[in-house]
Amino acid sequence: MKNIQGMKNDFPIFRHHPDLTYLDSAATALKPETVIDAVSGYYETLSTNVGRGLYPLAEETTARMEGTREKTARFIGADTEEVIFTHGTTESMNLLASVLADRVKRDDNIVVTAMEHHSNFLPWERLARERGAELRVIPLSADGSIDMEILRNHVGSETSIFAFPAVSNVLGTINPVAAFVREAKRLNPGILTIVDAAQAAGHVAIDVREWDCDFLAFSGHKMFGPTGVGILYGKRGILETLPPYQVGGGMVLDVYPNPPAAGRACASIYKDIPHRFEAGTPDIAAIIGFGAAIDFIGGIGGSAIREHEIGITRYALDRLRSSFGADITIYGPEKAEDRGGLVSFTLSGVHPHDLAQVLGEKNIAIRAGEHCAAPLHRALDIPATARVSFSVYTEEGDVDRLIDGMRDARKIFNI
């Protein structure tokens, strides 16, 4: 296992920007050298398509991509056939909203929570509108959690889909996924449960068998992988009943100009799962790079990553509270153990956008705004928050620089 101390040496960006304090890992994680090498290595030594050519280079490319699928399946506790490559969580959720449309009837309801990222809100909002269904939004408790009794008041016999995040990208709240799924299925055995794991993958342990969710999605770029690759998991028994999302090359076994037999509903024969959901040429380099990211995480160890993030989050919470007292409002769970590796806050007298700009001029990278979670910020009755988020390369010195930069910002605005 790798030693997390000195982990910055594994990330080339710090050699190019030695004074960078990067506190925006929830938006995208930085890339280790092994991932960058895997991407460039594909273009330098293979650079061929998958699932088509019968010559050695093409066969090796296919083997590398399918190797990533196998690694991903082990990473989340799934079968290989249940892992679909997409371009990210957003495409995964839109794929689901498309292929599940016929399962949502007029007067059904679709349930989401007030803490959703837009990627897990907008597809369901649109689907509900198009199908004449009701979109129900579970409100949050004061500490940024979801009360089970309130969940019971929203999920019922007419709920066709329940979609929620494993970890909130604003509050950091870690939801009890297995408990939510279990309760939803008790209330309605026919419900489909969908988990947005974009902020969970690579940070907290995922076991889709233990969670018993029907679908789960996450993005490679938030867990040290390249941009442009995402994962959609679905239970085999459900995936086998669903139509393709897109049609084209790579997802079909045979195509006829006319139905080959009387009464045949379709002139084309689609491949088995997961390939029927992967039309066209994928981002092969990104998928191979994502495989290297999974290896990188495995080399550190999931428990070590989680322990480090809890430690740095606790340090950040303590320093923010002790440095700014009543002038700072921190959103989400009080304890570091109950949240992912991020902290969102507002600082009295300084707009989050102004704070981010002042810090940015000092090469301290944070996020400011609604973080693609406008419904949550409306529920909190605030226009924006500042967010700092951490990873294996985050050190206590990065938090110290943040605190100093925030103090400078308050001086600039005469606070």
Secondary structure, DSSP 8 states (H G I E B T S, - for coil): ---STTGGGG-THHHH-TT-EE-BTTT-----HHHHHHHHHHHHHT---SSS--SHHHHHHHHHHHHHHHHHHHHHT--GGGEEEESSHHHHHHHHHHHTGGG--TT-EEEEETT--GGGTHHHHHHHHHHT-EEEEE---TTS---HHHHHHH--TTEEEEEEESB-TTT-BB--HHHHHHHHHHH-TT-EEEEE-TTTTTTS---HHHH--SEEEEEGGGGTS-TT-EEEEE-HHHHTTS--SS-STTSEEEE-SS-SSTT-S-SEEE--TTGGG--S---HHHHHHHHHHHHHHHHH-HHHHHHHHHHHHHHHHHHHHHHHGGGEEEES-SSGGGB-SEEEEEETTB-HHHHHHHHHHTTEE-EEE-TT-HHHHHHHT-S-EEEEE--TT--HHHHHHHHHHHHHHHHHTT-
